[in-house]
Amino acid sequence: MLALVTAACFFLQIGLAATAFCYLVVILLFALLDSFLASGLLTLLAVAALDFFAAPPLFDFRISDPRDHLVIVPFLLACLIGSGLIQQARSERRVGPIKPSLKSNDADLREAVKQWQQVFEHNPVMYFMVDPAGTVVNVNTFGAAQLGYAPAELIGQSVLGVFFEEDRDFVRQCVALCLGTVGEAHTWEIRKVRKDGSVLWVRENAKAMLRADGKPIVLVACENITERKETENALRQSEAYLAQAQELSHTGSFGWKAATGEITWSKETYRIFQCDESEKPTIPFMLERIHPDDRLPVRRATGYAMREGRDYDHEYRLLMPDGAVKYVRAVARATRDAGGSVEFVGSVSDVTPAKEAERRLRESEQRFRDYAETASDWFWETGPDHRVTRVSEHPETAGMAPSWAVGLTRWDIAPDAALQPEKWQQHRAALDAHVPFRDLVYRSKDRNGHPTYVRTSGKPFFDANGNFLGYRGVCSDVTADIRADQAEEALRKAQTELAHVTRVTTLGELTASIAHEINQPLAAVMANADACIGWLQRSPPDLKGARRSVEWIIEDGNRASEVIRHVRALAKRTDIEMVPLDVNRVVREAVTLVQREMATHAVSVRMELKSVLPNIFGDRIQLQQVLINLIMNGIEAMEGVTDRPRELVIRSDPDTNGSVLVSVTDRGIGISADTIDRMFTPFFTTKSSGLGMGLSICRSIVEAHGGRLSASPNEGRGATFQITLPLHQEEAS
Ligand code: ADP
């Protein structure tokens, strides 16, 4: 072989190095086949051949060019080292497997089987051998023990017994697959049930093999992966919790590798961006979703965070495909990966509801501000010491709202504090008790120092821990109302005075009547006194007759004194006294006083009084004054009447709508339409000696009773005056 290579290289003139390389290949091949000694000898032969045939001068063992040594020496070394290594590898392989000695006896064989049996039984892998029917043919002790059984309990039983009912079909399929592909390995993961019912997760490695008798058997090796499965389940569960928490809080999470632009989103982030989970989020997509007005600020903020490796926290809007606008807040923490590139991990929250609530709050605040600024009232706030801390001031209340009052208490401001100590004591007690107060009216002054009246209400306010912070409330200027009330009160007083004066005047006019009313019983008293003396002078004195006379005297005396009492009551200046009254009695008493006046003027009176009338509520004297006035006017209206009887009719009737009607009808001169409008105005009179105050006073008295006084001409002659008086409340209800 070496000679063949030498001849070929010589004739081809391929040079010293190439020839050396060819020799090297041949020698290494030889080393693979034979011993190191043989290849060593061959190497020496090759060196000689190289020197003789390939190194100049040719056919000579001398070497003229010293550089040829640089080829021959490495060649020699490469051949020796290569052959040595090959030799070593060959000897190692030879020592490897111990071939069972053909001379081994039965005892050795049994020993080997026993050893393998030990390995099989106690190897920490579960081994099962299952026949095509699914019956366990063999199981190692470790495998059975893992399931809580002894091997004997499983051998001969169906392997399905250690699987869950619902997994058994899968097991059957797996066994069938192995049997259908004899010699091929298959792997799957499945749960097994221990004897005590607990679960064992295993990865099964199975392969069907043909036994010596040609029947197949399935060999299964199982690895316990329960711990890994439990960790996986726990992880899955915590991921599910996280996803749920994200959904509930409308907060998704994201990761963003700035260097590669790779973005990962959680499920909730996909939902917030309304993006399909199958799509990979990208920066262009996100920018497209961001509201056009917010794109630039977002790019700037994230660009800066990316360059500087800074955290960021910003809010922006998303414009959804349906045109809806969403507000989101993105918060990210910047970290650096192993290569120093910036990575962000952050959260993105849908803050639309919060923004909406904030907007509504702002709107309602603005609404209240508008109300407050256009109201004529003003608002104040006081601190825990009841000193004013704040007063709203706006153009409408300018001048009223006392901004100068800041720092003062209400009673420092009010000039009536000293005059009405009780009112202020009560108010301060309410403030100290921290209870709300309503409609406190007090005197104040505007910023020009002019006196004003203020009505205020307030309620206490507290901090979250219930500590009292002060009061807030509203004030209104009630100066005009108070002045009106004061004027009304003055008018009422004047009217009462006037009514009194006119009453006294009327009484003056009625002097003759009154004297007559008193004279009549007095004359009767005198007559009865005379008669009494007569009865007593008899012999024997007629005591019975005398007694009867004295009784009549007493009766007449009472009648006279009643008239006097009545006149005195009318003449007296009394305050109005509202009591439940029987209208018929008021009418009769009034008629008594004018009886004589009627007689003098040849006027007859007819009283048509309803016997059962509900009480009204009023002042007896004032109502009698009204009636006397109307009766006197009626008498005067009939003064010149000669062609018909001068008759006055006084009626009382219940009214359907909860009041009592009293009317005075005369047959006098009557009233024209023109007079009707004016007769109730003060100082309107058609009489030469008239004052023109009577009807106006009557109307104000009736109206003060909540009633009405009206006049109308009769169908025939004369006029009718009608009084409507509301019932006493107890009667009405
Ligand atoms: P005076 O009786 O002092 O005139 P009044 O106010 O009582 O004042 O009456 C005002 C006017 O109303 C009378 O002057 C009269 O013209 C008219 N008047 C009042 N009562 C009657 C009546 N019964 N019939 C016709 N006119 C009347």
Residues whose N, C-alpha, C, O or C-beta is under 5 A from the ligand:
A	BS01	ADP	N633 G634 A637 G668 G670 I671 M679 F684 T685 T686 K687 G690 L691 G692 M693 G694 L695 S696 A719
